[in-house]
Amino acid sequence: MIDNHTFQDKKAVYYTLGCKLNFAETSTLGKFLSEQGIRKATAGETADICIVNTCSVTQLADKKCRQAIRRIKKQHPEAVMVVTGCYAQLKPEEVSAIEGVDLVLGANQKMEVMKYLAGNEKTAVMPVRDIQTFVPSCSSDDRTRHFLKVQDGCDYFCSYCTIPYARGRSRNGRIAELVALAQAAGKEGAREIVLTGVNIGDFGKTTGETFFDLLKALEKAGPVDRFRISSIEPNLLTPEILAFIARSQRFAPHFHIPLQSGSDEVLKLMRRRYDTAFFSRKIEQIQTLMPDTFIGIDVIVGVRGETAERFEATRRFLEALPFSQLHVFTYSERQGTAALEIEPVVSPGEKQERSKQLLELSGRRLRAFYHSQQNTSHRVLFEHTRRGDKMHGFTENYVKTEAGYCPDLINKLVDVTLGGFNEDGTALTLPALKTRIPV
């Protein structure tokens, strides 16, 4: 597609949809291409290569991917359009048929983009059962917070989910190489790293190590100040991990845990590996060890089999559960999943109403959590994004803060006392900044 003798003169643009894992992988792709002389196009420049890293978690995600591909092609009409990621792995023929797409790469071929740019194939997608490789990735593109890919794939096969068919079986990198990546990011200025993957608590399937082993190794590794754990299954969030984070100097008291339903009947239909009693005990354990921790919970509304009574069970369960915020997802039919055999089907209007109810509950809980944190002391990491004369940052327990814009604070950890709400109620203000912690 491109003569490899001319790579040195080429410019590329990158577009990422979906999860933090995709952002980490896109960043690594950019580094690979940069090493071959392909630089990132600046704003306003016309690119020679466009790489779109896609998501396919819902039908809406597929639609957004198609829209992004067409939009980017219009912006760079002469560029080679490369599409990779979950949508490309699951539906390569559909992606290949989109006007303007030149190359479709599956999950196992994603990091071999240079090879395929110099070849003549239009589609290179390996059957998901054969995907075995793992390439560690760490994002650093225009973000204060870095994402370190430590694990990929999933062995759980929940009835509603296509991720095992898009990402393959659970696999991971070795602790030594992941620690080295984190240390390198820290030396380049990373103050906070989020550990990410598809099912990170399942870490160790391919190396014989454990997720707990990884946490202990990262705790000892400088110079990164703060680590966060991204979404982790409740059954894999062990008591020893919770006790470790409670006394850790580097791991943030912040948890993102998928519940998906507060109905035990629906959890069985989903093929989840816990019940509501187990989940409730897990949240109680966290609260006991870390009373001020931020707890985010994933919930899916409108799945097949979620009757009105079962949704009401979910709503009641959540009302009684201490958490900080809900991430509410509307169920989307996915081809090839076992959920398609379940009855009854929930109407679009009912899905919307159920989502509305849980989002309202989430808003109330988030505001209450922020109220509980007023006049308490924390460390804020300030981000580079400027909104008018304001800038924002997050505490270790994930409270969003707002201060007057000061470029000297970007990517700095600062001791603060949290004040009241800002004008739009989305963050807490910082009436007085304490001593800044040096880089």
C-alpha positions in Angstrom: 0.0 0.0 0.0 2.9 2.3 0.8 6.4 1.9 -0.5 8.4 1.3 2.6 11.2 3.4 1.2 9.0 6.5 1.5 7.9 6.0 5.1 10.3 8.8 6.2 8.2 11.4 4.5 4.8 10.3 5.8 2.4 11.8 8.3 -0.3 10.0 10.3 -3.4 10.8 12.3 -4.9 8.6 14.9 -8.5 8.3 16.1 -9.5 6.1 19.1 -12.9 5.0 20.1 -13.9 3.1 23.2 -12.0 2.0 26.3 -8.8 3.0 28.0 -7.2 -0.1 26.7 -7.7 1.2 23.1 -6.0 4.5 24.1 -3.0 2.7 25.4 -2.7 0.6 22.2 -3.1 3.6 19.9 -0.4 5.4 21.7 1.9 2.4 21.3 1.0 2.2 17.6 2.0 5.8 17.2 5.4 5.1 18.8 6.0 2.2 16.5 5.2 4.3 13.4 7.3 7.2 14.7 10.3 4.9 15.0 9.9 4.2 11.3 9.9 7.9 10.5 6.2 8.4 10.2 5.4 11.5 12.3 2.1 12.5 13.8 0.3 15.1 11.7 -0.2 18.5 13.4 -3.5 20.3 13.4 -4.5 21.4 9.9 -2.0 19.1 8.1 -3.2 16.6 5.6 -2.2 13.0 6.6 -0.8 10.2 4.5 -2.0 7.5 6.9 -5.2 7.4 9.1 -5.5 4.8 11.8 -8.8 4.3 13.5 -8.9 2.0 16.5 -12.5 0.9 17.0 -14.9 -0.2 19.6 -17.8 -2.6 19.3 -19.3 -2.9 22.7 -22.8 -1.8 21.4 -24.6 -1.2 18.2 -24.2 2.5 18.9 -20.4 2.0 19.1 -20.4 0.3 15.7 -22.3 3.3 14.3 -19.9 5.8 15.8 -17.0 3.9 14.3 -18.6 4.1 10.8 -19.3 7.8 11.2 -15.7 8.4 12.4 -14.2 6.5 9.4 -16.2 8.5 6.9 -15.5 11.8 8.6 -11.8 11.3 8.8 -11.6 10.1 5.2 -13.2 13.4 4.1 -10.6 15.3 6.1 -7.8 13.3 4.6 -9.1 12.1 1.2 -5.7 10.8 -0.2 -4.6 9.0 3.0 -4.4 5.3 3.4 -7.3 4.4 5.8 -6.4 1.7 8.3 -9.2 0.4 10.6 -8.4 -1.9 13.5 -9.8 -2.8 17.0 -12.8 -4.7 18.1 -15.2 -3.7 15.3 -12.6 -4.7 12.8 -12.0 -8.1 14.5 -15.8 -8.9 14.8 -17.0 -7.6 11.5 -14.1 -7.3 9.0 -16.2 -7.7 5.9 -18.6 -4.9 7.0 -15.7 -2.6 7.8 -13.9 -3.4 4.6 -17.0 -2.5 2.6 -17.0 1.1 4.0 -16.1 3.5 1.3 -12.5 4.7 1.7 -11.2 1.9 3.9 -7.9 0.5 2.6 -6.8 -1.9 5.3 -8.6 -3.8 8.0 -6.5 -5.3 10.8 -7.7 -7.7 13.5 -6.6 -7.8 17.1 -3.5 -9.9 16.5 -2.4 -7.8 13.5 -2.9 -4.4 15.2 0.7 -4.0 16.2 2.0 -5.2 12.9 0.6 -2.2 10.9 4.0 -1.4 9.3 4.1 -4.9 7.7 0.7 -4.5 6.2 1.2 -0.9 5.1 4.0 -2.2 2.9 1.9 -5.2 1.6 -1.0 -5.7 -0.7 -3.6 -7.3 1.6 -6.8 -5.4 2.4 -8.0 -7.6 5.3 -5.8 -9.4 7.8 -7.9 -10.8 10.6 -6.9 -14.0 12.6 -9.6 -16.2 14.0 -10.1 -15.2 17.6 -9.4 -18.7 18.9 -5.8 -18.3 17.6 -5.1 -15.0 19.2 -2.3 -15.5 21.7 0.1 -12.5 21.5 0.3 -9.8 24.1 2.0 -6.5 23.5 2.3 -4.2 26.5 1.2 -0.6 25.9 1.3 2.6 27.7 -0.5 5.8 26.6 1.0 9.2 27.0 -0.5 11.2 24.2 -1.7 14.6 25.4 -2.9 13.1 28.7 -1.8 13.8 32.3 -3.1 10.4 33.3 -1.3 7.5 31.6 -2.9 4.1 30.8 -0.8 1.0 31.2 -2.1 -2.1 29.5 -1.3 -5.1 31.7 -3.8 -7.7 30.5 -6.0 -8.5 27.4 -8.8 -10.9 26.5 -11.5 -12.5 28.7 -12.4 -16.1 29.6 -15.8 -15.2 31.2 -18.2 -15.3 28.2 -21.0 -13.4 29.9 -24.2 -14.0 27.9 -24.6 -10.4 26.6 -20.9 -9.7 25.7 -18.9 -10.0 22.5 -15.5 -9.0 24.0 -14.1 -12.6 24.2 -14.9 -12.9 20.5 -13.2 -9.6 19.7 -10.2 -9.8 22.1 -9.6 -13.5 22.6 -8.7 -15.4 25.7 -7.2 -13.9 28.8 -3.4 -13.2 28.6 -1.0 -10.8 30.1 2.6 -9.4 30.1 5.3 -10.3 32.6 5.5 -8.2 35.7 9.1 -7.3 35.1 8.4 -5.7 31.7 5.3 -4.0 32.9 7.1 -2.4 35.9 9.8 -1.3 33.4 7.2 0.4 31.2 5.7 2.2 34.3 9.2 3.3 35.4 9.9 4.6 31.9 6.7 6.6 31.8 7.5 8.0 35.2 10.9 9.2 34.0 9.1 10.9 31.1 6.9 12.8 33.5 4.0 10.5 34.3 2.6 11.2 37.8 -0.4 8.9 37.6 -0.9 5.6 35.8 -4.1 3.7 35.4 -3.8 -0.1 35.1 -6.0 -1.3 32.3 -7.1 -4.4 30.5 -10.2 -6.4 29.6 -10.3 -8.4 32.9 -7.3 -7.2 34.9 -8.1 -9.2 38.0 -7.5 -12.3 35.9 -3.9 -11.3 35.4 -1.4 -14.2 35.4 -3.1 -16.7 33.1 -0.1 -16.8 30.7 2.8 -16.1 33.2 1.9 -17.9 36.4 2.0 -14.6 38.3 -0.9 -12.9 40.0 -2.5 -9.5 39.9 -1.6 -9.0 43.6 2.0 -9.8 42.7 1.8 -7.0 40.1 0.4 -4.5 42.5 3.2 -5.2 45.1 5.9 -4.8 42.4 4.5 -1.5 41.2 4.2 -0.2 44.7 8.0 -0.5 45.1 8.8 0.9 41.7 9.5 4.6 41.3 9.2 7.3 40.2 5.4 7.2 39.6 3.4 8.9 42.4 0.0 7.3 42.0 -1.6 4.3 40.5 -5.3 3.5 39.9 -6.9 0.2 39.1 -9.5 0.4 36.3 -12.6 -1.8 36.2 -12.1 -5.1 38.2 -14.6 -7.9 38.7 -16.0 -8.2 42.2 -15.0 -11.8 42.6 -11.4 -11.0 41.7 -11.1 -8.0 44.1 -9.7 -10.2 46.9 -9.5 -9.3 50.6 -5.7 -9.2 50.4 -5.9 -6.7 47.5 -8.3 -4.5 49.5 -6.0 -4.6 52.6 -3.0 -3.8 50.5 -4.6 -0.7 48.8 -5.9 0.5 52.2 -2.3 0.8 53.5 -0.7 1.7 50.1 1.2 4.9 49.6 0.7 4.8 45.8 -2.5 3.0 45.0 -5.5 5.3 45.0 -8.7 4.5 47.1 -10.8 4.4 44.0 -12.7 1.3 42.7 -14.7 0.8 39.5 -16.6 -2.5 39.9 -19.2 -4.0 37.5 -22.4 -5.1 39.1 -24.5 -5.2 35.9 -27.7 -6.1 37.7 -29.1 -6.0 41.2 -31.4 -8.9 40.5 -30.0 -12.4 41.2 -32.2 -13.9 38.5 -30.8 -11.5 35.9 -27.2 -12.1 37.1 -27.8 -15.8 36.4 -29.1 -15.1 32.9 -26.0 -12.9 32.4 -23.7 -15.7 33.6 -22.1 -13.5 36.1 -19.9 -15.1 38.8 -21.4 -13.7 42.0 -24.8 -12.8 43.5 -26.1 -9.6 45.1 -25.2 -10.8 48.6 -21.6 -11.3 47.6 -21.5 -7.9 45.9 -23.0 -6.2 48.9 -20.4 -7.8 51.3 -17.6 -6.7 48.9 -18.8 -3.0 49.1 -19.0 -3.3 52.9 -15.4 -4.6 53.1 -14.2 -1.6 51.0 -16.2 0.9 53.1 -14.8 -0.6 56.3 -11.2 -0.4 55.2 -11.4 2.9 53.3 -14.5 5.0 54.3 -13.6 7.9 51.9 -13.0 5.7 48.9 -14.7 6.4 45.6 -16.8 3.5 44.4 -18.1 3.5 40.8 -20.5 0.7 39.7 -21.4 -0.5 36.2 -25.1 -1.4 35.6 -26.8 -2.5 32.4 -30.5 -1.7 32.0 -32.9 -3.4 29.7 -31.2 -6.7 29.1 -33.3 -9.5 27.8 -35.1 -11.2 30.8 -35.1 -8.0 32.9 -38.8 -7.8 33.8 -40.3 -4.8 35.5 -40.0 -6.7 38.8 -36.4 -7.6 38.3 -35.5 -4.0 37.4 -37.3 -2.9 40.6 -35.1 -5.4 42.5 -32.0 -3.7 40.9 -33.2 -0.2 41.8 -33.9 -1.2 45.5 -30.6 -3.0 45.8 -28.7 0.1 44.5 -30.7 2.4 46.8 -29.5 0.4 49.8 -25.9 0.2 48.6 -23.2 2.8 49.5 -21.5 3.9 46.3 -20.3 7.2 44.7 -21.5 7.0 41.1 -23.2 4.7 38.6 -22.1 4.0 35.1 -25.3 3.2 33.4 -25.4 1.3 30.1 -28.4 0.5 27.9 -28.4 -3.1 26.7 -27.7 -3.5 23.0 -28.3 -6.7 21.0 -25.0 -8.3 19.9 -24.9 -10.9 17.1 -23.7 -14.3 18.3 -24.3 -13.8 22.0 -26.3 -16.3 24.1 -28.5 -13.4 25.4 -30.4 -13.4 22.1 -32.2 -16.6 23.2 -33.6 -15.0 26.4 -37.1 -13.7 26.8 -38.8 -11.3 27.3 -37.4 -8.4 25.3 -37.4 -4.9 26.9 -38.8 -2.2 24.7 -36.6 0.9 23.8 -38.9 3.2 25.7 -38.7 1.1 28.9 -34.9 0.9 28.5 -34.8 4.7 28.4 -37.0 5.1 31.4 -35.0 2.7 33.5 -31.7 4.4 32.5 -33.2 7.7 33.5 -34.1 6.4 37.0 -30.6 5.1 37.6 -28.9 8.2 36.3 -31.0 10.3 38.6 -29.9 8.1 41.5 -26.3 8.3 40.4 -26.4 12.1 40.3 -27.8 12.2 43.9 -25.1 9.9 45.1 -22.2 11.7 43.4 -23.3 15.0 44.9 -23.7 13.5 48.3 -20.2 12.0 48.1 -18.7 15.4 47.1 -20.6 17.0 50.0 -18.9 14.5 52.3 -15.5 15.5 51.1 -15.8 19.2 51.6 -13.2 20.7 54.1 -11.1 17.5 53.9 -7.4 17.4 52.8 -6.2 15.7 49.7 -3.6 15.6 47.0 -4.8 16.8 43.6 -3.1 16.1 40.2 -3.8 19.0 37.9 -4.6 18.3 34.2 -3.5 20.3 31.2 -7.0 21.0 29.8 -8.1 24.6 30.1 -11.7 25.7 30.2 -11.9 29.5 30.1 -10.0 30.7 33.1 -10.3 27.4 35.0 -8.4 24.2 35.2 -9.3 20.9 36.8 -7.7 18.0 38.6 -8.6 14.9 40.6 -7.9 13.9 44.2 -6.6 10.4 45.0 -10.2 9.4 45.8 -11.4 10.8 42.4 -13.0 14.0 43.5 -13.0 16.5 40.6 -11.6 19.9 41.6 -11.5 23.3 40.0 -9.0 26.1 40.3 -8.0 29.3 38.5 -5.9 28.4 35.5 -2.1 28.4 36.3 0.2 26.6 33.8 2.7 26.0 36.5 0.3 23.6 38.2 -0.1 21.3 35.1 0.9 17.7 36.0 1.8 18.7 39.5 0.6 17.1 42.7 -0.7 19.7 45.2 -1.9 19.5 48.8 -5.3 21.0 49.0 -8.3 21.5 51.3 -11.6 21.0 49.3 -14.1 23.8 49.3 -17.7 24.1 48.0 -19.2 23.3 44.7 -18.3 25.3 41.5 -20.9 27.2 39.6 -22.3 24.2 37.6 -22.0 21.7 40.5 -19.5 19.4 38.7 -16.5 20.0 40.9 -15.3 21.2 44.2 -13.3 24.5 44.4 -10.0 25.0 46.1 -10.2 28.2 48.2 -6.5 27.9 49.3 -3.7 25.8 47.8 -1.2 24.5 50.3 2.5 23.8 49.6 3.1 22.4 46.2 4.9 19.1 46.0 8.0 19.4 43.7 8.3 17.3 40.5 
